[in-house]
Every structure is written in C-alpha cells, then in structure tokens.
Amino acid sequence: MSKRTVETPVLADMGRLFLLWCLVWARPAVSSEITEELYVASPQAGAVLRAGIVPVLVRVPVAMRFHTAQLFLDGTPLETVPTVIRRRWWEGKGVDLIASFPSADLTPGWHTLGVVLHAPRLGRFEQDEDRGGEWSEVERRFKFAPRAGRLNVKIVDQHGEPRSARIDVFDSKGKPVVIGNRQDANADPSLRDVPRHGFFVGRTGAVEFLKPGTYTLLASGGLRDGVERKTVSIVGAQNLTLTVPRLFETPEEWSADLHVHTAYSSDSFIPDAERFQALVAAGIDVAVVTEHNRVRDPVPALELLKMEDSVKTIPGAEFRIGLFKHSIGHVNAFPMRPNRAVPVLGDASPAEVMGILRRDHQAHPPKQPNGPFLIQLNHPRGIQFQPDKSFREDAHALFEELNFDPTLSVEQQSDERARARDPDSGASMLDFDTIEVLNRFSIQAWLRVRKDWFALLNRGLHITGTGNADSHTAQLERMGFPMNLVEKGDGSLSDFLRSILDGRVRVSSGPLVDLIVNVDEQRITPSHGLVPVADKVTATIRVRAAPWVPVPMVRLVQNGQVVFSSKVGELGPDMSKEWTVELAVDEDSWLLAEAGWPLKDMSRPTGTYAEVAPGHVPIGFTNPIWLDENKDGVWTPTEVSADQAPQ
C-alpha cells in the first residue's frame, strides 16, 4: 500500500504569481508544527534556488520516524545522496528528513523533487536492503535559476594532486558574501549555518554560483595546511584551481575529533554531504561520531558519498546526565555497537551513569574496534554556543551544577550528587577517562576547565585532556578547530583508543606543541606512565605552526604552575622553534607544555586566522609527563594545588 501527496505550484493567474513571488522573496516561514503527513519545508513551494547546493528538509509524521528514505529528481533516483530521518528536539519538535545535493548539473527551469519513504519490514535496528513493504511519497516543484557567475573550482596540494578543502567568499572590502539561497532557513531552523558564506570542494571539484562581480576567495584545509587567497572577477562561467599545500606532516599521529555530531543529533541540521566533506577538508583522520543519546553507524553514508577511505569513524554517543530538560552535564562514550537501543539513564547520578555505561559496553561490545572503552566528560563548565554570544555556565555544565571543587576529594564535595557512588561498581563521578579541556571557541571555558584539569592532575588522577569542535554545523563550529593528535601505535583504531587512554595526545586549535624530557639519555614524551628521575631534568619544548597561525606565547607548566614562559617571535624556516629548560624536581611532578594565546588576553585574533577559524583563538597543549622524584614507583600528590577553578 502506498500514500502519495503531490505539492505543485499553480501559476494560472497574476494573483498566484504574486503569491509565489512573496513565498520566494520574503523571509521564509519555518514550519514548527508536528505534522501528521509528509510536508516538504525545503525547497518550499515555488522556491527559486540560485546556489550550488539544494537543501532538503521534509517534516515527517512521528509514526514514520523509523522509515528509510530515497530522493528522486525529475523521476531519477539520487543514488549517491544519503538521507537522515530523526526526531527533532529544536523548535517544533517532531521528525525531520535531512539531505542535500549539488545543483551543478541542473538545467535552469522547473524541477520536481520526489521523496519516497519506506516502512521497515524488519525490527527497528535491522537492515532492510531491498526496501520492500509499505511506502509513502511526496513531491515538490522548485525552480532553478542560478546566478550568472558559474565558478568551477578545483583544489590541489603542493604536488598538484587533487584534495579537499573549504572556500570562504569575501567581497572587495573583506566582508563575507552571502552565497546561499533566500529560503535556506527552511532547511536550518536553528539558523546556525544561515546565511552561508562558504562551500566545500571535494577531490573531484565543486561548483558555486555567484553574482557577476569581484570576489576574494580563501581556500583552506586544516592546521597543518597552507592557505591560498585569490581575487577573481566573475562574469560568466570560470574555471579556477587553488592550491592548499600540506606544510608539514605528523606521520606518527592520527588527527582526530572525539566529539562530532551529524543530523542524527536532534539539534543538528547539517546534511551528511556537508558533514563528511567538512571532516575531510579539515584533514581529520578519525572522527568519533557522538549523537545525542543514540548510536549511529556512519559507514553507509560514507559509502554512498564514496568517502569511506577518506576518514575513519568510530561510533559513540553523547549521553545526557539528568532528566530531559533538566540536564546537568554531558559525557561521550565510545566505541559503542551501533543500530541498537542505548541505555536509558533517567535521573541516575553522575557516578551511576559511569557505571551503567561501562556495564553496557561489557554486555554489548562492538565488533571493531576492540580497544578500551572510553568516557569523556564534555564541557564541564558550560558552553559558548556562538563567538559573539555570552558564555553559558548553565548549559550542560556538570562541574557548575554540582559546585564541584577539583581540589577536594569526592567525599568532601558539598553536593550529594557529587558524593554519590555507583552501587554496583563503587565508581565515583570522576570515573571518566578524558576531559574536554577545549570545546569549540570559548576562551572562558578553556581557562576554567584548564584549572580543573590541573587540579585533578595534582591529585594524581590520570585523566587525558582533549579538545574538540563539538560541531553540529558546517560554518559556525568549524571542523579541525580544535583537533587532537593521537599517537598511531600499530596503526589500528584499537591502538588509537589505547593511546587516548594513556595520554599520548596533544591538542591544538593553531600551534602544535611537543614536549620531551631527557632522562638518562632517554627521550620521554607525554603519557600516563611514571618516569623515575633525579633532582633535575632538561625539558625541550618545540612549537610548530603554519604561517597564518599567530603564536604569541609558549609556556611550561609544572604541577599546575607556569614555571617557564617566553614570547615566541618568528618561527624558523621549517615553521618551528625550540626552547630548552633546566628544571629542578624536588617532589613528584607532572609537566606539560602550552603555546598560543596569552592566558589573560580575552581578545581574539584578526587577519587570516580569524577568517579561517572565526571566533577561535590559537591554543596548543600536550598531555602530562609524570615524574617520580623519589623513585618509589608511586606518584605522590603534590602539596601545591593548582588554583581552584572559578565557580
């Protein structure tokens, strides 16, 4: 049995022509109602699309939330376009179908978008490859009238080989140019990617349509890459090749983001094509996909996009601590087995959440990777959702909610929820493996969580510091800012997880920092292993950064205190600089190195860095090296505590 809805504009008289003009050129009204029938919100009825991307958002009845979807254009299936159907917890709630496809091959004129939804014949989490059974469909007519300037873009690396990158478009005064469609808000009611100022270019190139005029294009990749800026005058069709060179390699490390959202997350509206293009363009090797309270296997979408060899993925989930609308914090858990029901945490205490997640992993281990199960505490002091908005201490901030003092033991905390233990395992709220020290672009959050992390390290807790984009969008939260560089080990994803657990990670939103401690002719690098030392050590700090990344300061931190700092100045021809520091060690200690923005500077950079990574500041840090001064094989917590994190 099938259900069919056809929505087409009727252009029979001047009254309807005027109505169509109003629908297309007025600010679009975003449907926020829970629908009982299929409704195409984007493209809207009679939409005139002018840009290089056709954004698709279909409101879907709740009863169809487990259906699968197929898009058609003028009756031809779009076989390589992945679709996402998921519940929305943003404006209006309900269920959305989200997708996009390029307009490069469309002929100007009217087109018909078809959407077919297939009911699942098997269980909720079972794959139904032949899409049999009941189906429903809806159609929408839209007009393609591209802007007159067709820009055919290719990106190459330093060897002239094709690569992926991002292009941002500016006018002659350096202001971002709006290049999307007038009705893009229908596809992104969060407005976090509206208006659009840039686009991604894959290895095979991309097409964007611009008004005739003069523009400055800025092509960029990730932190290890150069950029190219080019001014072009566009009249009609124009071919353009830009170079984004890899300036330096990190062959012994994976570049990784441990906190990535796709449209499967209820507050994200980014289509899969843009999500995975953003990862590849930023040079991310491994993405831990952490949807809100659900686990997704992204491989089928990557295979449709022919990008399965471009980025490795690990399924995980971001879990809410606390009841719905009463969240007190978030944690990531990975790896997890996809396509199954996840634990329902309810009002479990933070310690119980840790125990429940670890027991769930034991009961349902993923087939691959088979490395350790990791829990990451996300943004424990709050979130800054946009660079020009206030920092939110009330946004899923576990440490703020519990008035947590990292200098005190769990038993000494003032909030009973912080003192609680998991009844089955005895685990405390501190039973997490990593802490998200750097989340998105917030300077305030970084400074606060930095102090928390240092205080926890001073108590001898081997917790790995990480940094993640926490990206839900293509434009606002840019992939690769920040990112983690994780030691490869044997090159498997299992060893990738072991490296994270062992602290063999460095973090950067700009400069890449190395720390080496020389002990008895051994070169010791950061990890959670304990290193016996004498009363003095020599530490070598190396900072490396692309020329477009400002690096004002370098610091060495011992037991939470800055014991060495220096202005960086100009880097050498290889884009690096080293410092050697003789350091007294009269107690068990930990050391880490930092570089980038000054600690007391709340401003943000200008210039190319600000254009490539809007709102960010360049920050880089290592994880600690643990020094055993009395050589007893035990790290004794220091009497000198780091400054207490601000409450």
N, C-alpha and C positions, 0 to 999 in steps of 0.2 A: 504494500500500500504506500502511496506517496501523497504528499501535500505540496501544492505549488502556489506560490504567491508571485505575481508579476507587478513590479512598480515601474511605470514608464511615464515620462512627461508628455502631456498632450499640448501641442503648440498650435492650437486651432485658431486662436484669435488674439487680438492685441492685449486683452486682459490677462490671458495666461502667459503671454510673452513678458508682460510687466512683472507678474508674479515670479516667473523664472529668473528675471534679472534681479529681483530682490533676494531670492534664495541664494544666488551665486555671489553677489557682490556685498550684501550686508554681512555683518559678523555672524557666523553660523551659530545656530541654537543647538546645544548639545543635549541629546536626549538623556534624561536621568531617570526615566521610568523603568521599572521592571516589566519587561514585555511578556505577553502570552503568545506572541507569534514572532516569526523572523522579521527583523527590521534592519535595513541597511542604513547605518548612520553615516558611513563614509565609503564611497563617494555619496554625497547627499543627492536628492532628486534634482536632476538637471545640472549637476555641477559642471563647471568648466575648469578643467585641470590644465596647468601650464608648465609644471615642473617635471623633473626627471624621475620622480617616484609617485606611484599611485598608492596612497594609504588606504587600507581596508579595515573597517570596524563594523561588525554586524552584531546587533543585540539579539541574543538567543534566549528562548524560553528556558527557565530553570530545569525543566524536565529533560532538556536536550544537552545538559552540561557534560555528559559523558560520550556524546556523539563524536565522530570524526568528520572532517570537512575536506572538500575539494573545490577549488576555484576554477572557473571557466571564463574565457574571454572570447566573446563572439562565437560561442559554442565550442571552442577548442580548450581542452583541459590544460591548465598551467601546472605541468607535472613537476616542475622544479621549485615550486613556491610552497614552503612549509606554512602551515596554519596552526594557530594555538586557540583552543577553547578553554576558558577558565572563568571561575567566579570572580567578580569584581567587588572589592570592599572599599572602593573610592566612591565618588558621587553617584548616587542612584543604585548602587549595588547591582544585583542581577548577574548575568552571564554575558561575556563578550567572545566573539571570534576576532582574532587579530592577525593581520598579514600585510604584506606589501609586495609590489612587483615593479620593475622598471618600465618606463614608458618609451624607451629609446626606439623600439620597433613599431610603435603605434603610428598609424596614419592619422593625420588630422581629420576630425569629424566625430560622429557619434559612434559609441561602442556600448556593448552590453556586457556587464559583469554578472556572471552566474555563480551562485553559491549553493552547493549541494551538501547536505548533512546526512550522514548515515548512522542509523541507530546501531549500537553494539549488539551483536548476536551472542557474544561470549560474556564471561564475567567482566567486572569493572576493570580489572587490571590485566586482562588477557588480550593479546594482539589478534586482530581480525583482519588479515591481509586482504581478503577479497571483497571486503566492504559490502557484503550481502545484506539482506534484511530490509526493513523499512527505511525510507529516506524522505527527506523534505528539501525543498529548494526555494530560492528567491532570486529575482533578477533586479538589476538596477542599470538604468541608462545614464551615461555621462558623456560629456563632450571633451575631446582632447584638442586643445588649441594652444600648442606650445609657443613659448616666447620665441622671437625671431632669431635669437642667437643660439645656435646649437654648438655646444662645446664638447668635443670628443677628446677625452683625456686618458692618457696612459702614464703610469709611474714606473720608473726603472731604478735599480740600485746603482751602486758605484761601478758595477761591471756591465751595466746596460741590460741586466736581466729584469723581467717584469716582477713587480712586487705590489703589495697592497699598501695603501696609505689613506690619509684623510686630507681633504682640501677645505680650507676656510676661505670665504669670499668677502673681500672688503672693497669699499668704494675709494675714490681718489683721496678722501680725507682720512682714510684708515678706519672708517666705521663699518661694522658688519652689515652685509647686504642680505635682505630677506629673499630667499630663493625658493621657498616652498609654494604651496597652494593657499588661496584665501580661506579654504574651508578645512585646513589641516587640524584645527581644534576639534573637529568632529571625531578624528581618529585618535586624539590625545587630549581627553578632557582634563587631564592633570595640568596641561599647558607647560610642562617642563621641557618639552622639545619644540615648543611653538613660540615665536616663529623660528624657522630653520635657517641657519646661516652657512652650513657646510654639507659636504657629502663624502661618501667613501668610494674609493676606487679599488676594485679588485685586480687580480693579476691579468685579467683579460680587458681591463679598462672600464670606463664608465662614461655616461652621457648626462649632461645637465643643460637646461635651457635657461638662458639669461636674456634680459632686455639688451638691445644693442647699446654699447657704451664701453667705457674703460674701467677695468677692474684690476685689483691686486689679488692674486691667488697665492695662498700659503700652503704648501704641501708638507706634511709632517708624518712621522711614524711614532716611534717610542723614544724612551730616554737614551738609548744607545745610538740613535739615528741623527743625521743632519736634517736640515730643512732646506727648501728652495722657495724663494719668493719671486714671483714674476708678475709684471704688469702687462696686461693684454687688452687690446681694443677689439671688441667683438661686433661684427656686423651681421654676418650670416653664419654658415657652418664653418667651424675652425677646428683643426687638429692640433693638439698640444701634448707634448711629452715633458714631464717634470722629473727631476732626479731627487730621490730621497736616499742618500747613502747610509750604509751601516758604518758608523765611525769607529766603533770598537766592539769586539765580541766578548762574551762571557761563556766560553765553551764548556766550563765545568759546572754551570748552573742552569736551572730552568728559571725562566721568568714566569711569575705566577700571580694570579689574583685568587684569593681564598674566599671571596665574598661577591659572587656575581649573580644578578637577577636577570631573568628573561620575562617574557609576557606571561609565563605561568604564574608569576607572583601577582597577587591581586591588586597591587598598586603600581604596576608597570604596564606601559602601553607600547613598548618598543617591539616592532616585528622581528622575527628571527633573523631575517636577512641582515638588518642593520646591527642586531646584537652581535652576531658572529663575525660580521665584517669589522666591527669596532675592535674585537679582540685580536683579530689577525693583523689589522693595520697598526695596532699598538705594540705588536711583537710579543704578545702574551703566548707562552708555550703551553701552559697548563691553567685551565680555568676550573675552579671548584664552583659548580652551579648550585646555589643555595636558595631555592624558592621558599616562600613563607609557608611553613608548616606542611610542606609536601615535597616529594622527591621526584625529580624529572630525569629521564634519560634523554640527553640532547643529541645522541648519536644519529637517530633517524633524520632529524632536521639537518644536521651537518652533512649527511649523505645526500639528501636532496639538493643541498647547495653546493655539493662537490667540494666540501671544505674539511672532510674528516681527517685529512692528512695535514691540515694547516694548524690545528690547535687540538690539544688533548684535553679531555674533560673528565671530571670526577663528580659523580652525583652526590649531593648532600642536601641539607635543608637548614633554613634558619627558623629556629623554634622560639615561640613567644613564652616567656616566663610570666605567669599570671593569666587571669581570665580575659576573654575578648573585651576590648575597650577599657581594660584595666591592666594593660601590660606594664610590668616593672623592669623588663630587660629582654635582651635577645641573645641567643647563643647559636653558633653554627655547629653542626655535627656532620662529619664526613670521614670516610666514604660510607654511603648507605645504599642498600639494594633498592633500585627504582621500581616503579609500577606496582606499588603495594600500599596498603594503609599504614600511616605513620602513627606513633604513639600519641594518644590524647593526654595532654599534660594537666589540663584543668587548672586548679589552684595549687598545684604542688609547689613546695618551697624550692628555692634555688638548688639546695643540696639534693632534694628528691629528683629534680629534673636531671641533674648529672647522673644519678643512679639509674633512673628509668632509661635514659638514652644509652648508657653503656650496656645495660641488660638487653635492650632491644637489639643492639648490634651483635651481641653474643648469640641471640636467638635467630637473627636474620642476617648473617654475614654476607656481604656482597661477593660475587664470584671473582671480580677484579676491581680494583687492586686489593691484594690481601695483606697490606701493611697495617700498621696500627690505626685504631680508631681515635679520632681527634675531636676535641670540643674546644671551640674558640669563643671567648667572651667578646661580644661585639659592643662597640661604642659605649663603654660603661659609665661615661659622664654625660652623655647626651649627643645630639646630632645637630649639625648646621645643615639645613636642607638646601639652602642656596647661599652663595657667597655674600650677597647683599642683604641677607635676612639675618635675624638675630639667632645666636646660638641657643638651642633649646635644651635646658637641663631636665625638662620633664618628658623627653622623648626616649622611651625605652632605655633609660639610664639606670642600670642596676645599682651601681655604687651610690648614686644620688638618692635613689628611692630608699635604700637601706641605711642611709647616713653612714656608709661604710668607711672605716678608718683603716687604711692598709698597714699602718704601723702597729696595729694591735692584732692579737690572735682572734680566731673565730669566736672563742668562748668569751672574749672581752667586748664583743660588739654590742651596741646599745639596742639594736632591733632584733626581736626574737626570730624573725625570718632569716636573719644573717647567722644566728647561732644554731639554727636547726641542722640536724644531721639526717641523712638518708637512713631510714630504719633497717634496710636490708644490707647495705654495704658499709654503713658508717661514714660515707663520704660527706665532705663539707661543701659549702658553696664555692670553695676555691679549688674544686676538683675539675678545673679546666686546664688544657694543655697550652693554649696560646691566648694572648690578649691583643686586641686590635688597638695598638697604640696610635696609629694614624688612620683616620677614617675620612675619606673624601678630602675636603679643602679647609677644614676647620683648624685654625691656629689655636683657639682656646681649648678645644677638645684635646689636641695633641699635647699642649703644655700640662693639662690636668692629668691625663692618662699617663703621660711620661713620668710624673711624680709618683702616681700609684704604682706603676710597674717597678720603678726604682725601689720603692719601699718594700714591695713584695720580694724583690731580689735580695734586699738586705736581710730579710728573714730566712733566706736560704731556699726559697721556692724557685724551682727550675721551670719557669714559665717563659715560653718563647714569645718575643714581641713581633708583631706583624703590622702590615699596612695594606689597606685595600680600598678600591674605588667605591665599593658598595653601590655599584652602578645599576640603576633602573632605567637609564636613558641613553640616548646616543650623543647628545650635545651637552647637557648640564653636568653629568658626572662622567667625565672622560675616562675611558679605559686606559690603564697604564699609569694613572696618577692617583695614588701611588701604586707601586708593584713590589713584589717580593722576589728576591733572587735566592733560589734554594739549591743547595748542592745536589748534583745529579746522583752521586754514588754510582751504582751499577747501571744507571740509566732507566731503571724501571719506575713505574709510578709507586710501587710499594716502597722502594728506597727513597723516593720523593717524600712520602709520608714520614718515614723514619728520620729523614733529615730535618723536617719541621719539628718533630718531637724532640730531637736532640739539639735544637737551637742553631743548626747550621744554615742560618737565614740572615740576609741583610735586606734592608728596606729602603726604598727611595722614591721620592717624587721629583728628583732632579739629579743631585750628585750621588755617585756610587762610592761607598766608603769601605776600605779594607782595614783590618786591624791584625797585626802579627806581633806576638810576644816571643822574644827569643829566650829560650831556657836551655842551657847546656847544649848549645848548638842545634837545638830543635826549634822549628818554627811552629808555634802554636797559634791556631786560628779559632775563632769563636765556636763553641759548642758547650753542652752542659756537662762535659767531662771535667774531672777535678785534676788540676795540674800542680804537682809539688814544686815549690820554688824556694829560692834563697831570699835574703832580705832586700835584694834589688833585682829589678828586671828592666829590660830595654823593650819599649813598645814602638813599633813602626806603624804610622798611620798613612794611608795612601788615599787620596781623593781623585776621582776621575769624573769628568762631566763634559757634555757636548758644549760647543762654544755659545749656544743660545741659552744655556742654563746659568744664571747667576749663582755664585757660591761665595758669599762674603766671609764665612767663619768655619773653623774646624775646632773640635773640642775632644778631649779625652776625659772620660768620667770614671771615677773610682768610688765604689760604694755609694753612689748617688750624688757625689760631689764632683764638680768640674775641677780637675787638677791641672789641666793644661788647655789653653785656648790660643788661637792665633788667627789673624787675618790671612785669608788665602792668597789674595793677589792674583797675578796672572798664572795660569797653568802652563805647563811645558808644551813642546811640540806634539807630544803624544796625548795631550789633553789631561795630564795628570800632574800631581805634585805629592811629595812625601815629606813627613816630619818624623824625627826620631826623638823619643822622650825617655830619659832615665828616670825611673820611678822607684821610690822606696816602698817596700811592702813589709809592714810590721804587724800585720794581722791578716787573717784570711780575707780575701778581697775578690771582687769581680771588677772587670774592666770592660768598657765598650767605647766605641768612637762614634762621633756625630759630625756632620758637616751641613752647611747650608745657611738657613736664615738665622739671624741673631735671636736669642731667647726672649729678649724684651721688646722686640720690634713687632708691632701688631699691624704694620702696613703690609701691602702686597706688591710684588714686583710689577714693573711695566715692561714694555718692549716685546720682543718675540716670545719670551717665555709666557707672558700674560696672554698672548694671542693663541699659543698652542695649548695652554692649560689654564683657561680663565678661572680666576679665583684661588688658584693654588699658590703655595709657597714652596720653594725648593728645600727639601729636607731629606737627609740620608742618615741612617744609623745601622750599626751592627748589633748583633746579639752579644751577650757577655762571654768573656773568658773567665773561668773560675780558678782562682789561685789558692793553693793550700800552703799557707806560710809555715805552719809548724809541722807539715808533712806527716800528719797523723791519719790521713785518708778520710777525714771528716771535715766538712765546711762548717765552721762555727759562725753563727750570725753575728754581724758587727754590732758594736755598741753605738756606732754613729749611724743614725737613721736618716734617710732622705727626708726632705721637707714633706710635711703632711699635705696630701692633696687638698685643694680648696673644696669646701663643702657648699 
